[in-house]
C-alpha cells in the first residue's frame, strides 16, 4: 500500500435514538388514534402518546429488535392509561348541577346491523373501487401510498376513491341493504 499505514477506526455504536424518529413518524397516526380511543379526549391522547414515547425511547435499541415494536407501544399506552385511571378514579369532582342519569343504553344490535350493511355495500363495489376506498379510509394510506399499492397514479386513486364513495353512499341508502338483504 505504498508505505502508508492505514489505521482502522473502531465502529461507533449506534445511538439509542437511531431509527426512533423515523418509526415515530411512520406509526404516529395509528398510535394517536389508539390513544384517542383509550382516553376519549384529544389533548389527553396527545399527552398519553408523548408519555409512551418517552418510556420507549430509552429502551429503543431493545424494542426495535422486537417483531412488532407497535405492539410494545400499544401495551405501554394501555398500562399508562390504566395507571392514570386508577389514580383518578377515587377523586371527588365538584359540579354545579347533579347530572341526569342516562335515559337508555346504546342499542348494540343497531351497530351490528350498520356494520353488516357497510360490509354488504362494500361487496357491491367493483374490486378496484373497493380497494381504493379500503386502502384510503380503513388503512389510512395516503394517495401516494395507495397508488403504489394499486399500481396506478395518485390521480387515478382520487377519482376511483371518489366514485367508490359515491357508489357506497348510494348502496347504503338502498332499502334492501338496510333490511339485511344480500342484493
Buried (B, 14 or more C-beta within 10 A) or exposed (E): EEEEEEEEEEEEEEEBEEBBEEBBEEEEEBBBEBBBEBBEEEEBBBBBBEBBBEBBBEEBBEBBEEEEBBEBBBEBBBEBBEEBEEEEEEEEEEEEEEEEEEEEEEEEEEEEBEEEBBEBBBEBBEEBBBBBBBBBBEEEBEBEBBBBBBEBEBEBBBBBBEBBBEBBEEBBEBEEBEEEEEE
